Amino acid sequence: MIVWLGRDDQHSGTAMRLMADISLIKGQILREVHGPFPEITLWADLHKKYQDYLQRLLNNRHSVENFLRRPYWTRLWIVQEFVLAQDLLLVCGPHAIRPTALDSLISVSYLPRWFQRPSFITIPESVLGLVYTKRERRPVLRSRCLNYI
């Protein structure tokens, strides 16, 4: 399913590129992790190997926050559209991301809480609710449920 988030604006392109990048970076780091605390390894590697990306994210956090405050994220029917779709593509102007990019952004922005520090990106509750609900409904869970029927 393709979800149209609206036209490209001064923030959306930057925000979507940063979210797509963090999804790729997180995937690369976690493929290499073999310890019991992948979040700590992710945070450490972001500071060591991907310092330039982390700095870009910090410098452009307002673009990401503005993007996440678009009206789309607060519309009621979006819950069904976002959560139940098995294959979802979020499109804004010429840019597109998968919901996993949002999930990765949330993971990375909340990592400082592990170290008793505030998150460095403010993510609206409406977006958090959508991503957490989608996370709970992943296809693996659906297939497990079907095995019991």
Salt bridges, closest charged atoms under 4 A:
ASP8 OD2 - HIS95 NE2 3.71
ASP9 OD2 - ARG70 NH2 3.18
ASP21 OD2 - ARG56 NH2 3.08
GLU32 OE1 - LYS49 NZ 3.31
ASP45 OD2 - LYS49 NZ 3.81
GLU65 OE1 - HIS62 ND1 3.49
ASP87 OD1 - ARG98 NH1 2.83
ASP103 OD1 - ARG135 NH2 2.37
ASP103 OD2 - ARG138 NH2 2.66
